Structures are given as structure tokens and as C-alpha cells.
Amino acid sequence: MNCRRTGGLYERWRRPDTGEVIQTFTVLTVPANELCRGIHNGGKNPFRMPLIIGRDNEERWLDHSLKTEEVKQLMIPFDTDRMDAYPIGKDFLKKSADDPGIVARVAEVKQRR
């Protein structure tokens, strides 16, 4: 399976009142590309997709010295031609994370771009 890397923010901080260490993470989103526009099209923020970091930008994304403008240059929709989408079974939440059936195609219908 070809894994994608999603862009996000991670922070570890200590609550001043209790001293408890809190770890937080958020997935960043960008405007949806043509392929994803039909998948995530509802809610308060329609037509968005996770920020996907291409292999060619992995090291750059993790560079703590990046300036705001450099980060913004990386926050673009992933190339539609490098993606695929297909329906999966509705019971995927009932399966274990290592079950290959989670990503099994239920139909050979590729979304049109």
C-alpha cells in the first residue's frame, strides 16, 4: 500500500494548574482537489481535504526553521493525478486496524475527475 503523509501540527505542553503533560495533534486541511471535492462536500467546511505532503517535500515540511511564507507554499492541494479513490465497505469501522478488508474495493468504479 502506498501511504500518504498528512501535514499536521503537534504540541506537547504542561498544564500550569496540574502539571499534567498534554499532547495534542491536528490535521491541517486545504481546499479540495478535483478528486476529493466529491468526497468531502458537507459540514461546516465543505470542499476541503487533508494536507498531503509529497515525498519530495517531507524533509522540508519537518524543518523547524521554515518561515511562514515557506509553510504556506507547501499548503496546497495534492496532485489529483497522484491519487485514486474508490468505494469501500460500510462496515470498515467494525474491523480491526490491520484487517486488509478495510481498504478493499466494493466496486470497480473510479471517481471521474
Kinemage of the C-alpha trace (Angstrom):
@kinemage 1
@onewidth
@group {chain A} dominant
@subgroup {mainchain}
@vectorlist {calphas} color= white
{ca met a 1} P 0.000 0.000 0.000
{ca asn a 2} L 1.249 3.467 -0.835
{ca cys a 3} L 0.950 5.558 2.323
{ca arg a 4} L 0.468 9.296 2.308
{ca arg a 5} L 1.862 11.721 4.811
{ca thr a 6} L -0.576 14.272 6.150
{ca gly a 7} L 0.507 17.688 7.319
{ca gly a 8} L -0.336 18.499 10.887
{ca leu a 9} L 0.687 20.296 13.997
{ca tyr a 10} L 1.850 18.569 17.169
{ca glu a 11} L 2.410 20.133 20.536
{ca arg a 12} L 3.368 18.831 23.947
{ca trp a 13} L 2.755 21.142 26.859
{ca arg a 14} L 2.259 21.097 30.604
{ca arg a 15} L -0.921 22.310 32.255
{ca pro a 16} L 0.105 25.034 34.695
{ca asp a 17} L -2.612 24.130 37.218
{ca thr a 18} L -1.940 20.368 37.439
{ca gly a 19} L 1.467 19.794 35.869
{ca glu a 20} L -0.112 17.157 33.591
{ca val a 21} L 1.648 16.756 30.237
{ca ile a 22} L -0.798 17.176 27.369
{ca gln a 23} L -0.064 16.020 23.825
{ca thr a 24} L -2.190 17.477 21.057
{ca phe a 25} L -2.298 16.963 17.307
{ca thr a 26} L -4.353 18.422 14.496
{ca val a 27} L -4.552 17.535 10.808
{ca leu a 28} L -4.319 20.582 8.558
{ca thr a 29} L -6.722 20.937 5.655
{ca val a 30} L -6.501 22.716 2.305
{ca pro a 31} L -9.055 23.339 -0.455
{ca ala a 32} L -10.097 20.042 -2.051
{ca asn a 33} L -8.644 18.985 -5.385
{ca glu a 34} L -10.978 17.710 -8.116
{ca leu a 35} L -10.851 14.100 -6.881
{ca cys a 36} L -11.622 14.926 -3.243
{ca arg a 37} L -14.210 17.607 -3.908
{ca gly a 38} L -16.922 14.983 -4.349
{ca ile a 39} L -15.895 13.028 -1.250
{ca his a 40} L -15.786 15.666 1.489
{ca asn a 41} L -18.540 18.032 0.474
{ca gly a 42} L -20.573 18.684 3.584
{ca gly a 43} L -20.452 20.112 7.047
{ca lys a 44} L -19.206 23.494 8.155
{ca asn a 45} L -16.130 23.380 5.904
{ca pro a 46} L -17.112 21.763 2.603
{ca phe a 47} L -14.721 21.091 -0.227
{ca arg a 48} L -11.597 20.537 1.834
{ca met a 49} L -9.094 17.715 2.119
{ca pro a 50} L -6.222 16.836 4.427
{ca leu a 51} L -2.911 18.460 3.595
{ca ile a 52} L -0.924 15.655 1.958
{ca ile a 53} L 2.839 16.078 1.924
{ca gly a 54} L 4.549 14.552 -1.103
{ca arg a 55} L 7.751 12.566 -0.622
{ca asp a 56} L 9.660 15.369 -2.324
{ca asn a 57} L 8.659 17.773 0.483
{ca glu a 58} L 8.803 15.514 3.568
{ca glu a 59} L 12.099 16.797 4.935
{ca arg a 60} L 11.185 20.377 4.122
{ca trp a 61} L 7.857 20.072 5.982
{ca leu a 62} L 9.657 18.843 9.103
{ca asp a 63} L 12.196 21.694 9.032
{ca his a 64} L 11.563 23.765 12.169
{ca ser a 65} L 13.302 26.786 10.664
{ca leu a 66} L 10.704 27.279 7.892
{ca lys a 67} L 9.282 30.771 7.655
{ca thr a 68} L 5.519 31.360 7.424
{ca glu a 69} L 5.658 32.012 3.672
{ca glu a 70} L 7.602 28.774 3.095
{ca val a 71} L 4.982 26.807 5.031
{ca lys a 72} L 2.192 28.416 3.005
{ca gln a 73} L 3.913 27.300 -0.216
{ca leu a 74} L 3.604 23.683 0.974
{ca met a 75} L -0.069 24.016 1.897
{ca ile a 76} L -1.581 23.235 -1.485
{ca pro a 77} L -3.989 20.506 -2.640
{ca phe a 78} L -2.212 17.262 -3.548
{ca asp a 79} L -1.912 16.493 -7.257
{ca thr a 80} L -5.091 14.709 -8.403
{ca asp a 81} L -3.105 12.613 -10.894
{ca arg a 82} L -1.161 11.062 -7.999
{ca met a 83} L -4.311 9.897 -6.188
{ca asp a 84} L -7.079 7.343 -6.552
{ca ala a 85} L -10.453 6.986 -4.857
{ca tyr a 86} L -12.890 4.111 -4.709
{ca pro a 87} L -15.787 2.949 -2.523
{ca ile a 88} L -15.091 0.701 0.469
{ca gly a 89} L -17.473 -1.323 2.626
{ca lys a 90} L -19.644 0.497 5.139
{ca asp a 91} L -18.563 -1.912 7.886
{ca phe a 92} L -14.948 -0.663 7.961
{ca leu a 93} L -15.392 0.765 11.465
{ca lys a 94} L -16.225 -2.700 12.782
{ca lys a 95} L -12.933 -4.202 11.548
{ca ser a 96} L -9.547 -4.153 13.236
{ca ala a 97} L -6.972 -1.668 12.005
{ca asp a 98} L -4.812 -4.416 10.449
{ca asp a 99} L -7.686 -6.063 8.541
{ca pro a 100} L -6.930 -5.755 4.795
{ca gly a 101} L -10.676 -5.689 4.163
{ca ile a 102} L -10.790 -2.093 5.395
{ca val a 103} L -9.499 -0.794 2.085
{ca ala a 104} L -10.936 -3.482 -0.200
{ca arg a 105} L -12.819 -2.097 -3.168
{ca val a 106} L -16.523 -2.889 -3.107
{ca ala a 107} L -16.870 -1.822 -6.734
{ca glu a 108} L -14.513 -1.089 -9.564
{ca val a 109} L -15.852 2.413 -10.011
{ca lys a 110} L -13.152 5.054 -10.072
{ca gln a 111} L -14.317 8.601 -9.464
{ca arg a 112} L -14.226 10.760 -12.564
{ca arg a 113} L -12.054 13.837 -12.470
